[in-house]
Amino acid sequence: MPVAPVAPTDRLGVLIAAYEYELGSCFRCPRRQLQVTRLGEITSEEGETPLYACRQCVEDLLAMHERSVGREGPRPYILQLPRVPRE
């Protein structure tokens, strides 16, 4: 009988699980064709380039954020960007 996945209960795990993932390439590491989520974009006069990151890099970025604000600083929040179809 298959076992249902257990939802994370730690703060970092909850943040990571809240993002929507799709197959793609991570902007931060060389891995391709894995689950990524859109984190933002780089905008210039020439246009906009979306930035997608894999789960491991999202976890690393959130941990870096946690260390930079310290325990007494503002807490990270989740912002799910609207999906834009890839061409």
Biopython code that builds the backbone (N, CA, C, O; Angstrom):
import numpy as np
from Bio.PDB.StructureBuilder import StructureBuilder

atoms = [
    (1, "MET", "N", (0.843, -1.177, 0.000)),
    (1, "MET", "CA", (0.000, 0.000, 0.000)),
    (1, "MET", "C", (0.890, 1.244, 0.000)),
    (1, "MET", "O", (1.772, 1.353, 0.852)),
    (2, "PRO", "N", (0.685, 2.203, -0.947)),
    (2, "PRO", "CA", (1.521, 3.397, -0.993)),
    (2, "PRO", "C", (1.327, 4.268, 0.237)),
    (2, "PRO", "O", (0.226, 4.391, 0.774)),
    (3, "VAL", "N", (2.428, 4.865, 0.664)),
    (3, "VAL", "CA", (2.403, 5.748, 1.826)),
    (3, "VAL", "C", (2.272, 7.187, 1.341)),
    (3, "VAL", "O", (3.023, 7.621, 0.467)),
    (4, "ALA", "N", (1.329, 7.920, 1.901)),
    (4, "ALA", "CA", (1.140, 9.327, 1.524)),
    (4, "ALA", "C", (2.312, 10.152, 2.032)),
    (4, "ALA", "O", (2.781, 9.938, 3.149)),
    (5, "PRO", "N", (2.796, 11.109, 1.209)),
    (5, "PRO", "CA", (3.906, 11.940, 1.668)),
    (5, "PRO", "C", (3.507, 12.747, 2.906)),
    (5, "PRO", "O", (2.369, 13.197, 3.038)),
    (6, "VAL", "N", (4.463, 12.913, 3.795)),
    (6, "VAL", "CA", (4.226, 13.667, 5.016)),
    (6, "VAL", "C", (4.547, 15.137, 4.752)),
    (6, "VAL", "O", (5.620, 15.461, 4.245)),
    (7, "ALA", "N", (3.623, 16.012, 5.093)),
    (7, "ALA", "CA", (3.839, 17.449, 4.909)),
    (7, "ALA", "C", (4.882, 17.929, 5.907)),
    (7, "ALA", "O", (4.873, 17.513, 7.066)),
    (8, "PRO", "N", (5.783, 18.806, 5.460)),
    (8, "PRO", "CA", (6.795, 19.311, 6.384)),
    (8, "PRO", "C", (6.168, 20.145, 7.489)),
    (8, "PRO", "O", (5.140, 20.793, 7.289)),
    (9, "THR", "N", (6.797, 20.121, 8.652)),
    (9, "THR", "CA", (6.294, 20.914, 9.778)),
    (9, "THR", "C", (7.290, 21.993, 10.210)),
    (9, "THR", "O", (6.923, 22.938, 10.908)),
    (10, "ASP", "N", (8.561, 21.847, 9.789)),
    (10, "ASP", "CA", (9.530, 22.884, 10.137)),
    (10, "ASP", "C", (9.315, 24.099, 9.240)),
    (10, "ASP", "O", (8.812, 23.969, 8.124)),
    (11, "ARG", "N", (9.694, 25.270, 9.724)),
    (11, "ARG", "CA", (9.430, 26.525, 9.021)),
    (11, "ARG", "C", (10.024, 26.544, 7.616)),
    (11, "ARG", "O", (9.344, 26.926, 6.664)),
    (12, "LEU", "N", (11.295, 26.132, 7.475)),
    (12, "LEU", "CA", (11.949, 26.144, 6.173)),
    (12, "LEU", "C", (11.286, 25.146, 5.221)),
    (12, "LEU", "O", (11.087, 25.448, 4.044)),
    (13, "GLY", "N", (10.947, 23.966, 5.727)),
    (13, "GLY", "CA", (10.277, 22.962, 4.905)),
    (13, "GLY", "C", (8.919, 23.435, 4.412)),
    (13, "GLY", "O", (8.546, 23.165, 3.271)),
    (14, "VAL", "N", (8.179, 24.136, 5.256)),
    (14, "VAL", "CA", (6.875, 24.673, 4.875)),
    (14, "VAL", "C", (7.043, 25.721, 3.770)),
    (14, "VAL", "O", (6.274, 25.739, 2.808)),
    (15, "LEU", "N", (8.042, 26.590, 3.907)),
    (15, "LEU", "CA", (8.291, 27.607, 2.874)),
    (15, "LEU", "C", (8.629, 26.966, 1.541)),
    (15, "LEU", "O", (8.087, 27.363, 0.509)),
    (16, "ILE", "N", (9.512, 25.984, 1.545)),
    (16, "ILE", "CA", (9.929, 25.329, 0.304)),
    (16, "ILE", "C", (8.754, 24.602, -0.339)),
    (16, "ILE", "O", (8.595, 24.645, -1.559)),
    (17, "ALA", "N", (7.935, 23.938, 0.458)),
    (17, "ALA", "CA", (6.796, 23.184, -0.071)),
    (17, "ALA", "C", (5.708, 24.091, -0.629)),
    (17, "ALA", "O", (4.869, 23.633, -1.405)),
    (18, "ALA", "N", (5.702, 25.371, -0.250)),
    (18, "ALA", "CA", (4.638, 26.278, -0.680)),
    (18, "ALA", "C", (4.788, 26.723, -2.132)),
    (18, "ALA", "O", (3.816, 27.170, -2.741)),
    (19, "TYR", "N", (5.984, 26.609, -2.694)),
    (19, "TYR", "CA", (6.185, 27.016, -4.082)),
    (19, "TYR", "C", (5.601, 25.984, -5.032)),
    (19, "TYR", "O", (5.513, 24.802, -4.697)),
    (20, "GLU", "N", (5.200, 26.429, -6.219)),
    (20, "GLU", "CA", (4.733, 25.526, -7.269)),
    (20, "GLU", "C", (5.924, 25.198, -8.159)),
    (20, "GLU", "O", (6.650, 26.095, -8.586)),
    (21, "TYR", "N", (6.123, 23.922, -8.435)),
    (21, "TYR", "CA", (7.277, 23.476, -9.205)),
    (21, "TYR", "C", (6.858, 22.912, -10.550)),
    (21, "TYR", "O", (5.749, 22.403, -10.712)),
    (22, "GLU", "N", (7.774, 23.014, -11.522)),
    (22, "GLU", "CA", (7.591, 22.449, -12.854)),
    (22, "GLU", "C", (8.962, 22.010, -13.347)),
    (22, "GLU", "O", (9.976, 22.393, -12.763)),
    (23, "LEU", "N", (9.014, 21.215, -14.411)),
    (23, "LEU", "CA", (10.296, 20.783, -14.958)),
    (23, "LEU", "C", (10.967, 21.928, -15.689)),
    (23, "LEU", "O", (10.316, 22.665, -16.429)),
    (24, "GLY", "N", (12.271, 22.082, -15.483)),
    (24, "GLY", "CA", (12.999, 23.139, -16.158)),
    (24, "GLY", "C", (14.450, 23.145, -15.730)),
    (24, "GLY", "O", (14.970, 22.144, -15.235)),
    (25, "SER", "N", (15.106, 24.290, -15.926)),
    (25, "SER", "CA", (16.523, 24.458, -15.600)),
    (25, "SER", "C", (16.675, 25.507, -14.511)),
    (25, "SER", "O", (15.953, 26.504, -14.478)),
    (26, "CYS", "N", (17.623, 25.262, -13.624)),
    (26, "CYS", "CA", (17.891, 26.177, -12.518)),
    (26, "CYS", "C", (18.861, 27.259, -12.981)),
    (26, "CYS", "O", (19.847, 26.957, -13.654)),
    (27, "PHE", "N", (18.592, 28.524, -12.628)),
    (27, "PHE", "CA", (19.479, 29.623, -13.020)),
    (27, "PHE", "C", (20.739, 29.638, -12.160)),
    (27, "PHE", "O", (21.734, 30.259, -12.534)),
    (28, "ARG", "N", (20.708, 28.970, -11.028)),
    (28, "ARG", "CA", (21.773, 29.086, -10.036)),
    (28, "ARG", "C", (22.774, 27.936, -10.080)),
    (28, "ARG", "O", (23.939, 28.124, -9.726)),
    (29, "CYS", "N", (22.355, 26.785, -10.494)),
    (29, "CYS", "CA", (23.253, 25.626, -10.577)),
    (29, "CYS", "C", (23.165, 25.040, -11.992)),
    (29, "CYS", "O", (22.241, 25.383, -12.729)),
    (30, "PRO", "N", (24.088, 24.177, -12.386)),
    (30, "PRO", "CA", (24.112, 23.685, -13.765)),
    (30, "PRO", "C", (23.113, 22.573, -14.075)),
    (30, "PRO", "O", (23.108, 22.046, -15.188)),
    (31, "ARG", "N", (22.269, 22.209, -13.114)),
    (31, "ARG", "CA", (21.357, 21.077, -13.346)),
    (31, "ARG", "C", (20.213, 21.461, -14.285)),
    (31, "ARG", "O", (19.734, 22.595, -14.267)),
    (32, "ARG", "N", (19.788, 20.512, -15.092)),
    (32, "ARG", "CA", (18.729, 20.723, -16.078)),
    (32, "ARG", "C", (17.645, 19.656, -15.898)),
    (32, "ARG", "O", (17.894, 18.598, -15.320)),
    (33, "GLN", "N", (16.449, 19.943, -16.395)),
    (33, "GLN", "CA", (15.320, 19.008, -16.377)),
    (33, "GLN", "C", (15.062, 18.440, -14.983)),
    (33, "GLN", "O", (15.068, 17.227, -14.770)),
    (34, "LEU", "N", (14.836, 19.360, -14.042)),
    (34, "LEU", "CA", (14.435, 18.986, -12.698)),
    (34, "LEU", "C", (13.353, 19.955, -12.254)),
    (34, "LEU", "O", (13.040, 20.902, -12.975)),
    (35, "GLN", "N", (12.785, 19.736, -11.095)),
    (35, "GLN", "CA", (11.710, 20.597, -10.617)),
    (35, "GLN", "C", (12.277, 21.959, -10.223)),
    (35, "GLN", "O", (13.196, 22.060, -9.410)),
    (36, "VAL", "N", (11.701, 23.007, -10.826)),
    (36, "VAL", "CA", (12.109, 24.381, -10.540)),
    (36, "VAL", "C", (10.872, 25.225, -10.273)),
    (36, "VAL", "O", (9.761, 24.848, -10.647)),
    (37, "THR", "N", (11.069, 26.369, -9.625)),
    (37, "THR", "CA", (9.995, 27.316, -9.369)),
    (37, "THR", "C", (10.484, 28.703, -9.769)),
    (37, "THR", "O", (11.678, 28.992, -9.693)),
    (38, "ARG", "N", (9.573, 29.545, -10.190)),
    (38, "ARG", "CA", (9.948, 30.891, -10.601)),
    (38, "ARG", "C", (10.151, 31.761, -9.368)),
    (38, "ARG", "O", (9.268, 31.875, -8.517)),
    (39, "LEU", "N", (11.339, 32.378, -9.286)),
    (39, "LEU", "CA", (11.669, 33.229, -8.147)),
    (39, "LEU", "C", (11.552, 34.700, -8.467)),
    (39, "LEU", "O", (11.338, 35.511, -7.566)),
    (40, "GLY", "N", (11.685, 35.059, -9.711)),
    (40, "GLY", "CA", (11.668, 36.463, -10.097)),
    (40, "GLY", "C", (12.130, 36.600, -11.527)),
    (40, "GLY", "O", (12.028, 35.662, -12.318)),
    (41, "GLU", "N", (12.636, 37.767, -11.855)),
    (41, "GLU", "CA", (13.111, 37.991, -13.204)),
    (41, "GLU", "C", (14.175, 39.080, -13.209)),
    (41, "GLU", "O", (14.296, 39.873, -12.275)),
    (42, "ILE", "N", (14.941, 39.089, -14.297)),
    (42, "ILE", "CA", (15.874, 40.169, -14.575)),
    (42, "ILE", "C", (15.233, 40.980, -15.685)),
    (42, "ILE", "O", (14.886, 40.436, -16.734)),
    (43, "THR", "N", (15.074, 42.274, -15.461)),
    (43, "THR", "CA", (14.424, 43.149, -16.435)),
    (43, "THR", "C", (15.432, 44.167, -16.959)),
    (43, "THR", "O", (16.176, 44.777, -16.191)),
    (44, "SER", "N", (15.441, 44.338, -18.268)),
    (44, "SER", "CA", (16.295, 45.347, -18.896)),
    (44, "SER", "C", (15.524, 45.986, -20.037)),
    (44, "SER", "O", (14.368, 45.641, -20.283)),
    (45, "GLU", "N", (16.159, 46.910, -20.728)),
    (45, "GLU", "CA", (15.509, 47.556, -21.867)),
    (45, "GLU", "C", (15.206, 46.552, -22.974)),
    (45, "GLU", "O", (14.265, 46.737, -23.746)),
    (46, "GLU", "N", (16.001, 45.494, -23.050)),
    (46, "GLU", "CA", (15.806, 44.474, -24.094)),
    (46, "GLU", "C", (14.669, 43.512, -23.784)),
    (46, "GLU", "O", (14.187, 42.825, -24.685)),
    (47, "GLY", "N", (14.234, 43.448, -22.539)),
    (47, "GLY", "CA", (13.157, 42.529, -22.186)),
    (47, "GLY", "C", (13.310, 41.974, -20.783)),
    (47, "GLY", "O", (14.011, 42.539, -19.944)),
    (48, "GLU", "N", (12.649, 40.872, -20.550)),
    (48, "GLU", "CA", (12.590, 40.251, -19.228)),
    (48, "GLU", "C", (13.033, 38.799, -19.325)),
    (48, "GLU", "O", (12.618, 38.077, -20.232)),
    (49, "THR", "N", (13.873, 38.374, -18.391)),
    (49, "THR", "CA", (14.322, 36.987, -18.323)),
    (49, "THR", "C", (13.859, 36.402, -16.993)),
    (49, "THR", "O", (14.315, 36.844, -15.939)),
    (50, "PRO", "N", (12.957, 35.411, -17.020)),
    (50, "PRO", "CA", (12.505, 34.809, -15.761)),
    (50, "PRO", "C", (13.612, 33.979, -15.129)),
    (50, "PRO", "O", (14.423, 33.371, -15.828)),
    (51, "LEU", "N", (13.638, 33.958, -13.810)),
    (51, "LEU", "CA", (14.612, 33.176, -13.062)),
    (51, "LEU", "C", (13.903, 32.024, -12.368)),
    (51, "LEU", "O", (13.011, 32.237, -11.547)),
    (52, "TYR", "N", (14.304, 30.803, -12.701)),
    (52, "TYR", "CA", (13.756, 29.603, -12.085)),
    (52, "TYR", "C", (14.855, 28.946, -11.265)),
    (52, "TYR", "O", (16.007, 28.909, -11.698)),
    (53, "ALA", "N", (14.518, 28.425, -10.083)),
    (53, "ALA", "CA", (15.492, 27.762, -9.229)),
    (53, "ALA", "C", (14.965, 26.401, -8.792)),
    (53, "ALA", "O", (13.760, 26.215, -8.624)),
    (54, "CYS", "N", (15.883, 25.453, -8.609)),
    (54, "CYS", "CA", (15.514, 24.109, -8.145)),
    (54, "CYS", "C", (15.268, 24.135, -6.634)),
    (54, "CYS", "O", (15.582, 25.113, -5.957)),
    (55, "ARG", "N", (14.710, 23.056, -6.131)),
    (55, "ARG", "CA", (14.392, 22.978, -4.699)),
    (55, "ARG", "C", (15.623, 23.185, -3.824)),
    (55, "ARG", "O", (15.552, 23.890, -2.817)),
    (56, "GLN", "N", (16.756, 22.578, -4.198)),
    (56, "GLN", "CA", (17.967, 22.715, -3.385)),
    (56, "GLN", "C", (18.426, 24.171, -3.345)),
    (56, "GLN", "O", (18.818, 24.666, -2.289)),
    (57, "CYS", "N", (18.381, 24.861, -4.490)),
    (57, "CYS", "CA", (18.811, 26.262, -4.513)),
    (57, "CYS", "C", (17.810, 27.157, -3.784)),
    (57, "CYS", "O", (18.213, 28.129, -3.146)),
    (58, "VAL", "N", (16.516, 26.849, -3.866)),
    (58, "VAL", "CA", (15.520, 27.600, -3.090)),
    (58, "VAL", "C", (15.817, 27.440, -1.606)),
    (58, "VAL", "O", (15.777, 28.410, -0.849)),
    (59, "GLU", "N", (16.114, 26.210, -1.197)),
    (59, "GLU", "CA", (16.445, 25.962, 0.207)),
    (59, "GLU", "C", (17.696, 26.744, 0.607)),
    (59, "GLU", "O", (17.731, 27.352, 1.677)),
    (60, "ASP", "N", (18.724, 26.734, -0.246)),
    (60, "ASP", "CA", (19.960, 27.472, 0.044)),
    (60, "ASP", "C", (19.691, 28.972, 0.152)),
    (60, "ASP", "O", (20.198, 29.627, 1.063)),
    (61, "LEU", "N", (18.896, 29.520, -0.771)),
    (61, "LEU", "CA", (18.590, 30.951, -0.754)),
    (61, "LEU", "C", (17.791, 31.339, 0.489)),
    (61, "LEU", "O", (18.051, 32.376, 1.099)),
    (62, "LEU", "N", (16.820, 30.506, 0.861)),
    (62, "LEU", "CA", (16.048, 30.789, 2.073)),
    (62, "LEU", "C", (16.923, 30.711, 3.319)),
    (62, "LEU", "O", (16.765, 31.518, 4.236)),
    (63, "ALA", "N", (17.846, 29.747, 3.364)),
    (63, "ALA", "CA", (18.753, 29.637, 4.506)),
    (63, "ALA", "C", (19.677, 30.854, 4.572)),
    (63, "ALA", "O", (19.949, 31.366, 5.657)),
    (64, "MET", "N", (20.162, 31.320, 3.415)),
    (64, "MET", "CA", (20.986, 32.525, 3.384)),
    (64, "MET", "C", (20.195, 33.712, 3.913)),
    (64, "MET", "O", (20.721, 34.535, 4.663)),
    (65, "HIS", "N", (18.941, 33.795, 3.524)),
    (65, "HIS", "CA", (18.082, 34.881, 3.998)),
    (65, "HIS", "C", (17.925, 34.808, 5.518)),
    (65, "HIS", "O", (18.036, 35.819, 6.211)),
    (66, "GLU", "N", (17.669, 33.614, 6.019)),
    (66, "GLU", "CA", (17.509, 33.418, 7.471)),
    (66, "GLU", "C", (18.748, 33.888, 8.219)),
    (66, "GLU", "O", (18.643, 34.569, 9.239)),
    (67, "ARG", "N", (19.919, 33.524, 7.712)),
    (67, "ARG", "CA", (21.158, 33.922, 8.375)),
    (67, "ARG", "C", (21.359, 35.432, 8.318)),
    (67, "ARG", "O", (21.877, 36.026, 9.264)),
    (68, "SER", "N", (20.951, 36.058, 7.208)),
    (68, "SER", "CA", (21.204, 37.494, 7.053)),
    (68, "SER", "C", (20.289, 38.352, 7.931)),
    (68, "SER", "O", (20.708, 39.409, 8.401)),
    (69, "VAL", "N", (19.063, 37.920, 8.156)),
    (69, "VAL", "CA", (18.154, 38.733, 8.976)),
    (69, "VAL", "C", (18.239, 38.372, 10.452)),
    (69, "VAL", "O", (17.763, 39.124, 11.303)),
    (70, "GLY", "N", (18.836, 37.236, 10.760)),
    (70, "GLY", "CA", (18.935, 36.823, 12.158)),
    (70, "GLY", "C", (17.572, 36.429, 12.712)),
    (70, "GLY", "O", (16.550, 36.586, 12.045)),
    (71, "ARG", "N", (17.569, 35.931, 13.904)),
    (71, "ARG", "CA", (16.329, 35.469, 14.519)),
    (71, "ARG", "C", (15.393, 36.604, 14.905)),
    (71, "ARG", "O", (14.185, 36.387, 15.000)),
    (72, "GLU", "N", (15.905, 37.795, 15.128)),
    (72, "GLU", "CA", (15.063, 38.909, 15.573)),
    (72, "GLU", "C", (14.576, 39.791, 14.422)),
    (72, "GLU", "O", (13.751, 40.680, 14.637)),
    (73, "GLY", "N", (15.068, 39.562, 13.221)),
    (73, "GLY", "CA", (14.707, 40.405, 12.084)),
    (73, "GLY", "C", (13.373, 40.024, 11.469)),
    (73, "GLY", "O", (12.686, 39.134, 11.971)),
    (74, "PRO", "N", (13.003, 40.693, 10.384)),
    (74, "PRO", "CA", (11.746, 40.377, 9.707)),
    (74, "PRO", "C", (11.758, 38.958, 9.145)),
    (74, "PRO", "O", (12.812, 38.439, 8.776)),
    (75, "ARG", "N", (10.615, 38.351, 9.084)),
    (75, "ARG", "CA", (10.486, 36.978, 8.610)),
    (75, "ARG", "C", (10.259, 36.960, 7.111)),
    (75, "ARG", "O", (9.620, 37.864, 6.573)),
    (76, "PRO", "N", (10.785, 35.922, 6.410)),
    (76, "PRO", "CA", (10.543, 35.824, 4.965)),
    (76, "PRO", "C", (9.074, 35.543, 4.687)),
    (76, "PRO", "O", (8.388, 34.925, 5.502)),
    (77, "TYR", "N", (8.608, 35.985, 3.568)),
    (77, "TYR", "CA", (7.234, 35.698, 3.175)),
    (77, "TYR", "C", (7.245, 35.042, 1.809)),
    (77, "TYR", "O", (8.227, 35.130, 1.072)),
    (78, "ILE", "N", (6.157, 34.390, 1.482)),
    (78, "ILE", "CA", (6.051, 33.651, 0.224)),
    (78, "ILE", "C", (5.310, 34.507, -0.779)),
    (78, "ILE", "O", (4.231, 35.030, -0.497)),
    (79, "LEU", "N", (5.895, 34.642, -1.942)),
    (79, "LEU", "CA", (5.257, 35.356, -3.035)),
    (79, "LEU", "C", (5.312, 34.449, -4.245)),
    (79, "LEU", "O", (6.385, 34.236, -4.811)),
    (80, "GLN", "N", (4.183, 33.916, -4.648)),
    (80, "GLN", "CA", (4.147, 33.065, -5.828)),
    (80, "GLN", "C", (3.858, 33.948, -7.032)),
    (80, "GLN", "O", (2.781, 34.532, -7.144)),
    (81, "LEU", "N", (4.825, 34.038, -7.920)),
    (81, "LEU", "CA", (4.663, 34.854, -9.118)),
    (81, "LEU", "C", (3.718, 34.167, -10.092)),
    (81, "LEU", "O", (3.660, 32.938, -10.135)),
    (82, "PRO", "N", (2.976, 34.949, -10.877)),
    (82, "PRO", "CA", (2.071, 34.337, -11.846)),
    (82, "PRO", "C", (2.856, 33.553, -12.882)),
    (82, "PRO", "O", (3.969, 33.918, -13.259)),
    (83, "ARG", "N", (2.254, 32.481, -13.324)),
    (83, "ARG", "CA", (2.899, 31.643, -14.336)),
    (83, "ARG", "C", (2.835, 32.323, -15.697)),
    (83, "ARG", "O", (1.794, 32.829, -16.117)),
    (84, "VAL", "N", (3.974, 32.320, -16.365)),
    (84, "VAL", "CA", (4.059, 32.837, -17.720)),
    (84, "VAL", "C", (4.499, 31.683, -18.595)),
    (84, "VAL", "O", (5.562, 31.112, -18.351)),
    (85, "PRO", "N", (3.712, 31.310, -19.623)),
    (85, "PRO", "CA", (4.088, 30.167, -20.454)),
    (85, "PRO", "C", (5.471, 30.356, -21.068)),
    (85, "PRO", "O", (5.793, 31.433, -21.570)),
    (86, "ARG", "N", (6.275, 29.319, -21.026)),
    (86, "ARG", "CA", (7.592, 29.348, -21.654)),
    (86, "ARG", "C", (7.441, 29.155, -23.153)),
    (86, "ARG", "O", (6.576, 28.411, -23.616)),
    (87, "GLU", "N", (8.279, 29.823, -23.885)),
    (87, "GLU", "CA", (8.229, 29.694, -25.352)),
    (87, "GLU", "C", (9.325, 28.795, -25.844)),
    (87, "GLU", "O", (9.443, 28.567, -27.048)),
]
sb = StructureBuilder()
sb.init_structure("model")
sb.init_model(0)
sb.init_chain("A")
sb.init_seg("    ")
for serial, (resi, resn, name, xyz) in enumerate(atoms, 1):
    if name == "N":
        sb.init_residue(resn, " ", resi, " ")
    sb.init_atom(name, np.array(xyz, "f"), 0.0, 1.0, " ", f" {name:<3s}", serial, name[0])
structure = sb.get_structure()
